[in-house]
Amino acid sequence: MSTVDQPRPHVVVIGAGFGGLAVARALGDDVTVTIVDRNNFHTFQPLLYQVATAGLNAADVAHAVRGLFHGVDHVRFRNGRVSGIDTETRHVVVEGQQLLGYDHLVVAAGAATNFFGIEGAPDHALPLYNLADAVRLRNHILGCFEAAQVDPAAVEDGVLSFTVIGGGPTGVETAGALAELIDAVLSKDFPDLDLERVSVRIIEREQQLLAPFSSPSQQHAHDTLVSRGVDILYGANVRSVAADHIELDTGERISTHTTVWAAGVKANPLVESLGFEQGPSGRIIVDSDLSVPGADGVWAIGDIAHIVNDDHALPQLAPVAMQTGAHVAAQIHRVQRGEPTEPFRYTDKGTMATIGRRAAVAELPFGIRLWGTPAWFAWLGLHLVFLVGRRNRLSVLLNWAWNYFTWDRGPRLIFGPDTEPEN
C-alpha cells in the first residue's frame, strides 16, 4: 500500500520588516512560508535618519526581500497590498491578486506615523518612518538651502529654521545629524549663507529627552545637543502645523519651513480592516503566546501588536519585533507537533541612541551605561551586525568611514518629479 505525502502547512507572513523576516528565518522547511509586502524590499528603519540627513544612500538601508532567501526553497515572496483577511476560510485578500490561503497567518505589518489629531500635521509635517519619507525629507532640507541661496530674504521667513517634534531616539538622532550636516558640510556647500541664521530645535512635550533612558543619559544627550547648537523646548505641546510655522498651545508661533514629525507611531491602518480587538494606538490585542484571540491560526507581532510583559506594554522597537517573530515561529512548530504553546518573554538587551559623531548614549544589561565615544562605537557595531545584507554592511561601513575621515557627506542629491530615481 502506497502512502501520499501530506502537503506542508502554509504560513503567510504579512510584512517584511524585522518581525516578518524573523518569523520566516526561524521556520524550517517542514512548512511553506509566503511573505507578503507592498514593497519588494526590507528597510532598516533605525538608519532612515541618516538617509534623510545625507549620510547614507537609500539603497544602503534597503534590501530586496527575494535576495534574502536565495536558495531557501520553502520561503516565497509576494509583492502586493493586503486589504483584508477571512478567518473563517483562512484566506488573505491581496489587492488585484488571487486569494492567498493559509494554515497560520502572522500579522507583522508594522506601524504608521501617529499625528495625534494635530491640525495641519498630516499635510505639512514630514514623518520619518519609511524610505520614501527619508528621501523626501532629504530633498526638502537641501531644497531649503537652495531656496535661501536664491532668495536670502526667505531666511527671515524661516526657510532655514528646522524643527523636530518629539525628543525620543528618532528625534534626538535626527536633530543631532542635521546639526552636524549643516555645520560640517552645508556650510561649505553654501559659503554665502550666514549660518548664524540657521536653527535646529527639538520640541518635546515632556520635561526630558529620551524617555526610556536614565536621567544621566538624558542629561548627556541634552548637553551634547546644546553644545552642537540645537535648541530644546521642553513642556511644549503643538497645537497646529502649517507650511511656514508651528503654533503651540500657549499661542506662541514658531517660524519654520521644516517640521520633522518624530512624535510617535500607531498600528498600521491595515488593522482597521481585520476586525480584531485593538488596544492603545490601534494595536492588535494578543494573548500571552502572541496568538490573536478568537482567530484560530492567527498571530500578531512587532509594532502592530499590543504585547504585555510583566504588566507593561512593550515598546514598538526592532528588538521586540525580532524576538516576537522568533517566538511565533517556535509556537507554530509546537502547534504542528501537537504541543501546547508557551507565553512570550521579552529579554531587554539594552537601548541606544546616537547624537552625532563620537556622541551617543547606551544602556546595557547589568546596569552598564556608556556615553560619548564608547557608546558611539557600540552603536556603530550593533547596527552593522543587524543591518541586512553583506553588500549593505560594506556600503554603510565605507560611507561611515568616508564621512568620519573627510567630514563630508556623499548623497546630497535632490530627487524631484523631473529627475531620475535613486539607485
TORKOL-4160 file (C-alpha; in steps of 0.2 Angstrom, whole numbers, padded with zeros to 4 digits, m for minus):
423
<pt num="1" X="0000" Y="0000" Z="0000"/>
<pt num="2" X="0007" Y="0017" Z="m0005"/>
<pt num="3" X="0007" Y="0032" Z="0005"/>
<pt num="4" X="0004" Y="0050" Z="m0001"/>
<pt num="5" X="0014" Y="0064" Z="0007"/>
<pt num="6" X="0004" Y="0077" Z="0016"/>
<pt num="7" X="0006" Y="0095" Z="0009"/>
<pt num="8" X="0017" Y="0106" Z="0021"/>
<pt num="9" X="0007" Y="0118" Z="0031"/>
<pt num="10" X="0007" Y="0136" Z="0023"/>
<pt num="11" X="0012" Y="0151" Z="0034"/>
<pt num="12" X="0008" Y="0168" Z="0027"/>
<pt num="13" X="0018" Y="0182" Z="0034"/>
<pt num="14" X="0011" Y="0200" Z="0031"/>
<pt num="15" X="0025" Y="0212" Z="0032"/>
<pt num="16" X="0044" Y="0211" Z="0028"/>
<pt num="17" X="0050" Y="0221" Z="0042"/>
<pt num="18" X="0061" Y="0215" Z="0057"/>
<pt num="19" X="0047" Y="0204" Z="0064"/>
<pt num="20" X="0042" Y="0196" Z="0047"/>
<pt num="21" X="0059" Y="0192" Z="0042"/>
<pt num="22" X="0062" Y="0184" Z="0060"/>
<pt num="23" X="0047" Y="0173" Z="0058"/>
<pt num="24" X="0052" Y="0167" Z="0040"/>
<pt num="25" X="0070" Y="0164" Z="0045"/>
<pt num="26" X="0066" Y="0154" Z="0061"/>
<pt num="27" X="0053" Y="0142" Z="0052"/>
<pt num="28" X="0060" Y="0126" Z="0045"/>
<pt num="29" X="0057" Y="0118" Z="0029"/>
<pt num="30" X="0043" Y="0107" Z="0036"/>
<pt num="31" X="0032" Y="0122" Z="0032"/>
<pt num="32" X="0030" Y="0133" Z="0017"/>
<pt num="33" X="0031" Y="0152" Z="0020"/>
<pt num="34" X="0025" Y="0166" Z="0010"/>
<pt num="35" X="0029" Y="0184" Z="0014"/>
<pt num="36" X="0018" Y="0197" Z="0008"/>
<pt num="37" X="0023" Y="0216" Z="0007"/>
<pt num="38" X="0018" Y="0231" Z="m0003"/>
<pt num="39" X="0037" Y="0234" Z="m0005"/>
<pt num="40" X="0048" Y="0222" Z="m0013"/>
<pt num="41" X="0062" Y="0227" Z="m0001"/>
<pt num="42" X="0066" Y="0227" Z="0018"/>
<pt num="43" X="0070" Y="0243" Z="0026"/>
<pt num="44" X="0082" Y="0245" Z="0040"/>
<pt num="45" X="0072" Y="0259" Z="0049"/>
<pt num="46" X="0085" Y="0263" Z="0063"/>
<pt num="47" X="0096" Y="0271" Z="0049"/>
<pt num="48" X="0082" Y="0281" Z="0040"/>
<pt num="49" X="0088" Y="0297" Z="0048"/>
<pt num="50" X="0105" Y="0295" Z="0040"/>
<pt num="51" X="0097" Y="0294" Z="0023"/>
<pt num="52" X="0087" Y="0310" Z="0027"/>
<pt num="53" X="0102" Y="0319" Z="0033"/>
<pt num="54" X="0113" Y="0314" Z="0018"/>
<pt num="55" X="0124" Y="0302" Z="0027"/>
<pt num="56" X="0119" Y="0286" Z="0018"/>
<pt num="57" X="0111" Y="0282" Z="0001"/>
<pt num="58" X="0093" Y="0275" Z="0001"/>
<pt num="59" X="0100" Y="0258" Z="m0006"/>
<pt num="60" X="0111" Y="0257" Z="0009"/>
<pt num="61" X="0097" Y="0254" Z="0021"/>
<pt num="62" X="0086" Y="0243" Z="0010"/>
<pt num="63" X="0087" Y="0225" Z="0003"/>
<pt num="64" X="0077" Y="0216" Z="m0009"/>
<pt num="65" X="0067" Y="0203" Z="0000"/>
<pt num="66" X="0069" Y="0189" Z="m0013"/>
<pt num="67" X="0088" Y="0192" Z="m0012"/>
<pt num="68" X="0087" Y="0187" Z="0006"/>
<pt num="69" X="0081" Y="0170" Z="0003"/>
<pt num="70" X="0091" Y="0164" Z="m0012"/>
<pt num="71" X="0092" Y="0145" Z="m0010"/>
<pt num="72" X="0079" Y="0144" Z="0003"/>
<pt num="73" X="0066" Y="0134" Z="m0006"/>
<pt num="74" X="0052" Y="0135" Z="0007"/>
<pt num="75" X="0051" Y="0154" Z="0008"/>
<pt num="76" X="0042" Y="0163" Z="m0006"/>
<pt num="77" X="0038" Y="0182" Z="m0008"/>
<pt num="78" X="0023" Y="0190" Z="m0015"/>
<pt num="79" X="0023" Y="0209" Z="m0019"/>
<pt num="80" X="0006" Y="0216" Z="m0015"/>
<pt num="81" X="m0005" Y="0226" Z="m0003"/>
<pt num="82" X="m0016" Y="0216" Z="0009"/>
<pt num="83" X="m0033" Y="0223" Z="0011"/>
<pt num="84" X="m0041" Y="0211" Z="0022"/>
<pt num="85" X="m0042" Y="0193" Z="0029"/>
<pt num="86" X="m0056" Y="0180" Z="0030"/>
<pt num="87" X="m0053" Y="0170" Z="0046"/>
<pt num="88" X="m0067" Y="0158" Z="0043"/>
<pt num="89" X="m0060" Y="0152" Z="0026"/>
<pt num="90" X="m0042" Y="0156" Z="0031"/>
<pt num="91" X="m0038" Y="0167" Z="0016"/>
<pt num="92" X="m0028" Y="0183" Z="0014"/>
<pt num="93" X="m0035" Y="0196" Z="0002"/>
<pt num="94" X="m0021" Y="0204" Z="m0008"/>
<pt num="95" X="m0027" Y="0219" Z="m0020"/>
<pt num="96" X="m0028" Y="0213" Z="m0038"/>
<pt num="97" X="m0022" Y="0195" Z="m0034"/>
<pt num="98" X="m0029" Y="0178" Z="m0031"/>
<pt num="99" X="m0034" Y="0174" Z="m0013"/>
<pt num="100" X="m0020" Y="0168" Z="m0003"/>
<pt num="101" X="m0024" Y="0153" Z="0008"/>
<pt num="102" X="m0015" Y="0150" Z="0025"/>
<pt num="103" X="m0014" Y="0137" Z="0039"/>
<pt num="104" X="m0005" Y="0150" Z="0050"/>
<pt num="105" X="m0006" Y="0169" Z="0047"/>
<pt num="106" X="0007" Y="0181" Z="0056"/>
<pt num="107" X="0002" Y="0199" Z="0055"/>
<pt num="108" X="0018" Y="0209" Z="0055"/>
<pt num="109" X="0013" Y="0224" Z="0046"/>
<pt num="110" X="0022" Y="0237" Z="0057"/>
<pt num="111" X="0016" Y="0254" Z="0061"/>
<pt num="112" X="0012" Y="0271" Z="0053"/>
<pt num="113" X="0015" Y="0289" Z="0059"/>
<pt num="114" X="0004" Y="0295" Z="0073"/>
<pt num="115" X="m0001" Y="0313" Z="0071"/>
<pt num="116" X="m0012" Y="0313" Z="0086"/>
<pt num="117" X="m0025" Y="0323" Z="0078"/>
<pt num="118" X="m0014" Y="0339" Z="0077"/>
<pt num="119" X="m0021" Y="0351" Z="0065"/>
<pt num="120" X="m0011" Y="0353" Z="0049"/>
<pt num="121" X="0002" Y="0339" Z="0054"/>
<pt num="122" X="m0003" Y="0326" Z="0041"/>
<pt num="123" X="m0002" Y="0339" Z="0027"/>
<pt num="124" X="0014" Y="0349" Z="0032"/>
<pt num="125" X="0024" Y="0339" Z="0044"/>
<pt num="126" X="0037" Y="0327" Z="0037"/>
<pt num="127" X="0037" Y="0310" Z="0045"/>
<pt num="128" X="0052" Y="0298" Z="0045"/>
<pt num="129" X="0046" Y="0280" Z="0046"/>
<pt num="130" X="0049" Y="0273" Z="0028"/>
<pt num="131" X="0062" Y="0275" Z="0014"/>
<pt num="132" X="0051" Y="0287" Z="0004"/>
<pt num="133" X="0049" Y="0298" Z="0020"/>
<pt num="134" X="0068" Y="0299" Z="0022"/>
<pt num="135" X="0071" Y="0303" Z="0004"/>
<pt num="136" X="0058" Y="0316" Z="0004"/>
<pt num="137" X="0065" Y="0324" Z="0020"/>
<pt num="138" X="0082" Y="0325" Z="0012"/>
<pt num="139" X="0075" Y="0333" Z="m0003"/>
<pt num="140" X="0066" Y="0346" Z="0007"/>
<pt num="141" X="0081" Y="0350" Z="0018"/>
<pt num="142" X="0093" Y="0353" Z="0003"/>
<pt num="143" X="0079" Y="0362" Z="m0006"/>
<pt num="144" X="0078" Y="0374" Z="0009"/>
<pt num="145" X="0096" Y="0379" Z="0007"/>
<pt num="146" X="0095" Y="0381" Z="m0012"/>
<pt num="147" X="0080" Y="0392" Z="m0009"/>
<pt num="148" X="0089" Y="0403" Z="0004"/>
<pt num="149" X="0104" Y="0404" Z="m0008"/>
<pt num="150" X="0092" Y="0411" Z="m0022"/>
<pt num="151" X="0082" Y="0422" Z="m0011"/>
<pt num="152" X="0091" Y="0427" Z="0005"/>
<pt num="153" X="0075" Y="0436" Z="0011"/>
<pt num="154" X="0067" Y="0419" Z="0013"/>
<pt num="155" X="0079" Y="0416" Z="0028"/>
<pt num="156" X="0069" Y="0429" Z="0038"/>
<pt num="157" X="0053" Y="0419" Z="0034"/>
<pt num="158" X="0060" Y="0403" Z="0042"/>
<pt num="159" X="0066" Y="0394" Z="0027"/>
<pt num="160" X="0082" Y="0389" Z="0037"/>
<pt num="161" X="0073" Y="0385" Z="0053"/>
<pt num="162" X="0072" Y="0366" Z="0056"/>
<pt num="163" X="0061" Y="0359" Z="0069"/>
<pt num="164" X="0059" Y="0341" Z="0076"/>
<pt num="165" X="0044" Y="0337" Z="0085"/>
<pt num="166" X="0047" Y="0323" Z="0098"/>
<pt num="167" X="0063" Y="0320" Z="0109"/>
<pt num="168" X="0063" Y="0302" Z="0108"/>
<pt num="169" X="0078" Y="0292" Z="0100"/>
<pt num="170" X="0072" Y="0296" Z="0082"/>
<pt num="171" X="0070" Y="0315" Z="0086"/>
<pt num="172" X="0087" Y="0316" Z="0095"/>
<pt num="173" X="0096" Y="0306" Z="0081"/>
<pt num="174" X="0088" Y="0317" Z="0068"/>
<pt num="175" X="0092" Y="0333" Z="0076"/>
<pt num="176" X="0110" Y="0329" Z="0080"/>
<pt num="177" X="0113" Y="0323" Z="0062"/>
<pt num="178" X="0105" Y="0338" Z="0055"/>
<pt num="179" X="0115" Y="0350" Z="0065"/>
<pt num="180" X="0131" Y="0340" Z="0060"/>
<pt num="181" X="0126" Y="0341" Z="0042"/>
<pt num="182" X="0124" Y="0359" Z="0042"/>
<pt num="183" X="0139" Y="0363" Z="0052"/>
<pt num="184" X="0152" Y="0352" Z="0044"/>
<pt num="185" X="0145" Y="0350" Z="0026"/>
<pt num="186" X="0132" Y="0363" Z="0020"/>
<pt num="187" X="0142" Y="0377" Z="0027"/>
<pt num="188" X="0155" Y="0373" Z="0014"/>
<pt num="189" X="0142" Y="0370" Z="0000"/>
<pt num="190" X="0134" Y="0387" Z="0004"/>
<pt num="191" X="0148" Y="0398" Z="0009"/>
<pt num="192" X="0137" Y="0414" Z="0005"/>
<pt num="193" X="0124" Y="0409" Z="0018"/>
<pt num="194" X="0126" Y="0416" Z="0036"/>
<pt num="195" X="0125" Y="0400" Z="0047"/>
<pt num="196" X="0121" Y="0411" Z="0062"/>
<pt num="197" X="0103" Y="0412" Z="0054"/>
<pt num="198" X="0101" Y="0393" Z="0053"/>
<pt num="199" X="0092" Y="0385" Z="0068"/>
<pt num="200" X="0089" Y="0367" Z="0073"/>
<pt num="201" X="0077" Y="0364" Z="0088"/>
<pt num="202" X="0068" Y="0350" Z="0096"/>
<pt num="203" X="0050" Y="0352" Z="0103"/>
<pt num="204" X="0047" Y="0339" Z="0117"/>
<pt num="205" X="0031" Y="0339" Z="0127"/>
<pt num="206" X="0039" Y="0331" Z="0142"/>
<pt num="207" X="0052" Y="0338" Z="0153"/>
<pt num="208" X="0066" Y="0327" Z="0147"/>
<pt num="209" X="0073" Y="0319" Z="0131"/>
<pt num="210" X="0074" Y="0300" Z="0128"/>
<pt num="211" X="0061" Y="0295" Z="0140"/>
<pt num="212" X="0066" Y="0276" Z="0141"/>
<pt num="213" X="0083" Y="0281" Z="0147"/>
<pt num="214" X="0090" Y="0285" Z="0164"/>
<pt num="215" X="0092" Y="0303" Z="0170"/>
<pt num="216" X="0111" Y="0304" Z="0167"/>
<pt num="217" X="0109" Y="0298" Z="0149"/>
<pt num="218" X="0095" Y="0310" Z="0146"/>
<pt num="219" X="0106" Y="0324" Z="0153"/>
<pt num="220" X="0121" Y="0319" Z="0142"/>
<pt num="221" X="0110" Y="0319" Z="0127"/>
<pt num="222" X="0104" Y="0336" Z="0132"/>
<pt num="223" X="0121" Y="0344" Z="0135"/>
<pt num="224" X="0128" Y="0336" Z="0119"/>
<pt num="225" X="0114" Y="0343" Z="0108"/>
<pt num="226" X="0115" Y="0360" Z="0116"/>
<pt num="227" X="0134" Y="0360" Z="0113"/>
<pt num="228" X="0131" Y="0357" Z="0095"/>
<pt num="229" X="0119" Y="0371" Z="0093"/>
<pt num="230" X="0102" Y="0363" Z="0095"/>
<pt num="231" X="0089" Y="0372" Z="0104"/>
<pt num="232" X="0077" Y="0361" Z="0115"/>
<pt num="233" X="0060" Y="0367" Z="0120"/>
<pt num="234" X="0053" Y="0356" Z="0134"/>
<pt num="235" X="0035" Y="0355" Z="0141"/>
<pt num="236" X="0028" Y="0362" Z="0124"/>
<pt num="237" X="0013" Y="0355" Z="0115"/>
<pt num="238" X="0010" Y="0358" Z="0097"/>
<pt num="239" X="m0007" Y="0365" Z="0093"/>
<pt num="240" X="m0006" Y="0366" Z="0074"/>
<pt num="241" X="0007" Y="0364" Z="0060"/>
<pt num="242" X="0007" Y="0375" Z="0044"/>
<pt num="243" X="0019" Y="0376" Z="0029"/>
<pt num="244" X="0029" Y="0390" Z="0036"/>
<pt num="245" X="0026" Y="0389" Z="0055"/>
<pt num="246" X="0021" Y="0379" Z="0071"/>
<pt num="247" X="0009" Y="0386" Z="0084"/>
<pt num="248" X="0010" Y="0380" Z="0102"/>
<pt num="249" X="m0005" Y="0378" Z="0114"/>
<pt num="250" X="0002" Y="0393" Z="0123"/>
<pt num="251" X="m0001" Y="0403" Z="0107"/>
<pt num="252" X="0017" Y="0405" Z="0103"/>
<pt num="253" X="0021" Y="0404" Z="0084"/>
<pt num="254" X="0037" Y="0397" Z="0078"/>
<pt num="255" X="0043" Y="0401" Z="0060"/>
<pt num="256" X="0049" Y="0386" Z="0052"/>
<pt num="257" X="0048" Y="0378" Z="0034"/>
<pt num="258" X="0053" Y="0361" Z="0040"/>
<pt num="259" X="0044" Y="0351" Z="0053"/>
<pt num="260" X="0050" Y="0334" Z="0056"/>
<pt num="261" X="0037" Y="0323" Z="0065"/>
<pt num="262" X="0046" Y="0311" Z="0077"/>
<pt num="263" X="0032" Y="0311" Z="0090"/>
<pt num="264" X="0026" Y="0293" Z="0089"/>
<pt num="265" X="0018" Y="0279" Z="0079"/>
<pt num="266" X="0002" Y="0269" Z="0079"/>
<pt num="267" X="m0003" Y="0252" Z="0072"/>
<pt num="268" X="m0003" Y="0250" Z="0053"/>
<pt num="269" X="m0020" Y="0256" Z="0046"/>
<pt num="270" X="m0022" Y="0238" Z="0039"/>
<pt num="271" X="m0028" Y="0234" Z="0057"/>
<pt num="272" X="m0045" Y="0243" Z="0054"/>
<pt num="273" X="m0050" Y="0231" Z="0040"/>
<pt num="274" X="m0045" Y="0215" Z="0050"/>
<pt num="275" X="m0059" Y="0216" Z="0064"/>
<pt num="276" X="m0048" Y="0211" Z="0078"/>
<pt num="277" X="m0049" Y="0219" Z="0095"/>
<pt num="278" X="m0037" Y="0234" Z="0097"/>
<pt num="279" X="m0028" Y="0242" Z="0111"/>
<pt num="280" X="m0018" Y="0258" Z="0113"/>
<pt num="281" X="m0013" Y="0266" Z="0097"/>
<pt num="282" X="m0024" Y="0254" Z="0087"/>
<pt num="283" X="m0013" Y="0239" Z="0091"/>
<pt num="284" X="m0020" Y="0221" Z="0090"/>
<pt num="285" X="m0023" Y="0214" Z="0107"/>
<pt num="286" X="m0014" Y="0197" Z="0108"/>
<pt num="287" X="m0014" Y="0183" Z="0121"/>
<pt num="288" X="0002" Y="0179" Z="0131"/>
<pt num="289" X="0008" Y="0167" Z="0117"/>
<pt num="290" X="0005" Y="0181" Z="0104"/>
<pt num="291" X="m0010" Y="0172" Z="0096"/>
<pt num="292" X="m0025" Y="0183" Z="0091"/>
<pt num="293" X="m0040" Y="0179" Z="0102"/>
<pt num="294" X="m0054" Y="0172" Z="0093"/>
<pt num="295" X="m0044" Y="0169" Z="0077"/>
<pt num="296" X="m0038" Y="0152" Z="0076"/>
<pt num="297" X="m0020" Y="0151" Z="0067"/>
<pt num="298" X="m0018" Y="0170" Z="0068"/>
<pt num="299" X="m0003" Y="0178" Z="0077"/>
<pt num="300" X="0002" Y="0196" Z="0078"/>
<pt num="301" X="0020" Y="0203" Z="0082"/>
<pt num="302" X="0030" Y="0218" Z="0082"/>
<pt num="303" X="0024" Y="0236" Z="0081"/>
<pt num="304" X="0006" Y="0231" Z="0076"/>
<pt num="305" X="0003" Y="0220" Z="0092"/>
<pt num="306" X="m0001" Y="0226" Z="0110"/>
<pt num="307" X="0011" Y="0215" Z="0119"/>
<pt num="308" X="0011" Y="0215" Z="0138"/>
<pt num="309" X="0026" Y="0208" Z="0148"/>
<pt num="310" X="0027" Y="0210" Z="0167"/>
<pt num="311" X="0011" Y="0221" Z="0167"/>
<pt num="312" X="0020" Y="0233" Z="0155"/>
<pt num="313" X="0016" Y="0236" Z="0136"/>
<pt num="314" X="0032" Y="0233" Z="0126"/>
<pt num="315" X="0038" Y="0247" Z="0116"/>
<pt num="316" X="0037" Y="0247" Z="0097"/>
<pt num="317" X="0056" Y="0244" Z="0094"/>
<pt num="318" X="0065" Y="0232" Z="0082"/>
<pt num="319" X="0072" Y="0221" Z="0096"/>
<pt num="320" X="0054" Y="0217" Z="0101"/>
<pt num="321" X="0049" Y="0213" Z="0083"/>
<pt num="322" X="0063" Y="0201" Z="0081"/>
<pt num="323" X="0061" Y="0192" Z="0097"/>
<pt num="324" X="0042" Y="0191" Z="0094"/>
<pt num="325" X="0045" Y="0184" Z="0077"/>
<pt num="326" X="0056" Y="0170" Z="0083"/>
<pt num="327" X="0044" Y="0166" Z="0097"/>
<pt num="328" X="0029" Y="0164" Z="0085"/>
<pt num="329" X="0039" Y="0153" Z="0073"/>
<pt num="330" X="0043" Y="0142" Z="0088"/>
<pt num="331" X="0025" Y="0142" Z="0093"/>
<pt num="332" X="0019" Y="0137" Z="0075"/>
<pt num="333" X="0031" Y="0122" Z="0076"/>
<pt num="334" X="0024" Y="0117" Z="0093"/>
<pt num="335" X="0006" Y="0118" Z="0086"/>
<pt num="336" X="0012" Y="0107" Z="0072"/>
<pt num="337" X="0019" Y="0094" Z="0084"/>
<pt num="338" X="0003" Y="0094" Z="0094"/>
<pt num="339" X="0011" Y="0103" Z="0109"/>
<pt num="340" X="0004" Y="0117" Z="0120"/>
<pt num="341" X="0011" Y="0135" Z="0116"/>
<pt num="342" X="0021" Y="0145" Z="0128"/>
<pt num="343" X="0020" Y="0163" Z="0133"/>
<pt num="344" X="0032" Y="0176" Z="0126"/>
<pt num="345" X="0045" Y="0183" Z="0137"/>
<pt num="346" X="0055" Y="0198" Z="0131"/>
<pt num="347" X="0073" Y="0200" Z="0135"/>
<pt num="348" X="0079" Y="0218" Z="0136"/>
<pt num="349" X="0096" Y="0218" Z="0129"/>
<pt num="350" X="0098" Y="0237" Z="0131"/>
<pt num="351" X="0094" Y="0253" Z="0122"/>
<pt num="352" X="0105" Y="0265" Z="0112"/>
<pt num="353" X="0104" Y="0282" Z="0103"/>
<pt num="354" X="0117" Y="0292" Z="0094"/>
<pt num="355" X="0118" Y="0310" Z="0094"/>
<pt num="356" X="0131" Y="0313" Z="0081"/>
<pt num="357" X="0150" Y="0310" Z="0078"/>
<pt num="358" X="0158" Y="0302" Z="0094"/>
<pt num="359" X="0142" Y="0305" Z="0104"/>
<pt num="360" X="0129" Y="0293" Z="0109"/>
<pt num="361" X="0121" Y="0285" Z="0124"/>
<pt num="362" X="0119" Y="0266" Z="0128"/>
<pt num="363" X="0111" Y="0257" Z="0142"/>
<pt num="364" X="0115" Y="0239" Z="0143"/>
<pt num="365" X="0111" Y="0224" Z="0154"/>
<pt num="366" X="0118" Y="0223" Z="0171"/>
<pt num="367" X="0117" Y="0242" Z="0174"/>
<pt num="368" X="0131" Y="0246" Z="0161"/>
<pt num="369" X="0130" Y="0264" Z="0154"/>
<pt num="370" X="0140" Y="0271" Z="0140"/>
<pt num="371" X="0141" Y="0289" Z="0135"/>
<pt num="372" X="0151" Y="0298" Z="0121"/>
<pt num="373" X="0164" Y="0289" Z="0111"/>
<pt num="374" X="0162" Y="0271" Z="0118"/>
<pt num="375" X="0143" Y="0272" Z="0116"/>
<pt num="376" X="0145" Y="0278" Z="0099"/>
<pt num="377" X="0157" Y="0264" Z="0094"/>
<pt num="378" X="0145" Y="0252" Z="0102"/>
<pt num="379" X="0131" Y="0259" Z="0092"/>
<pt num="380" X="0140" Y="0258" Z="0076"/>
<pt num="381" X="0145" Y="0240" Z="0079"/>
<pt num="382" X="0127" Y="0234" Z="0084"/>
<pt num="383" X="0119" Y="0242" Z="0069"/>
<pt num="384" X="0132" Y="0235" Z="0057"/>
<pt num="385" X="0128" Y="0217" Z="0064"/>
<pt num="386" X="0109" Y="0219" Z="0062"/>
<pt num="387" X="0109" Y="0228" Z="0045"/>
<pt num="388" X="0103" Y="0216" Z="0032"/>
<pt num="389" X="0114" Y="0210" Z="0018"/>
<pt num="390" X="0133" Y="0209" Z="0016"/>
<pt num="391" X="0133" Y="0222" Z="0002"/>
<pt num="392" X="0123" Y="0235" Z="0013"/>
<pt num="393" X="0135" Y="0232" Z="0028"/>
<pt num="394" X="0150" Y="0235" Z="0017"/>
<pt num="395" X="0142" Y="0251" Z="0009"/>
<pt num="396" X="0137" Y="0258" Z="0026"/>
<pt num="397" X="0154" Y="0255" Z="0033"/>
<pt num="398" X="0163" Y="0263" Z="0019"/>
<pt num="399" X="0151" Y="0278" Z="0019"/>
<pt num="400" X="0153" Y="0280" Z="0038"/>
<pt num="401" X="0172" Y="0279" Z="0036"/>
<pt num="402" X="0172" Y="0292" Z="0022"/>
<pt num="403" X="0161" Y="0304" Z="0032"/>
<pt num="404" X="0172" Y="0302" Z="0048"/>
<pt num="405" X="0189" Y="0305" Z="0039"/>
<pt num="406" X="0183" Y="0318" Z="0027"/>
<pt num="407" X="0169" Y="0327" Z="0036"/>
<pt num="408" X="0159" Y="0325" Z="0020"/>
<pt num="409" X="0143" Y="0318" Z="0016"/>
<pt num="410" X="0140" Y="0309" Z="m0001"/>
<pt num="411" X="0122" Y="0308" Z="m0007"/>
<pt num="412" X="0117" Y="0327" Z="m0006"/>
<pt num="413" X="0105" Y="0324" Z="m0021"/>
<pt num="414" X="0088" Y="0332" Z="m0023"/>
<pt num="415" X="0076" Y="0320" Z="m0032"/>
<pt num="416" X="0060" Y="0328" Z="m0038"/>
<pt num="417" X="0047" Y="0323" Z="m0051"/>
<pt num="418" X="0058" Y="0328" Z="m0065"/>
<pt num="419" X="0073" Y="0319" Z="m0060"/>
<pt num="420" X="0078" Y="0300" Z="m0061"/>
<pt num="421" X="0075" Y="0290" Z="m0046"/>
<pt num="422" X="0090" Y="0285" Z="m0034"/>
<pt num="423" X="0098" Y="0268" Z="m0037"/>
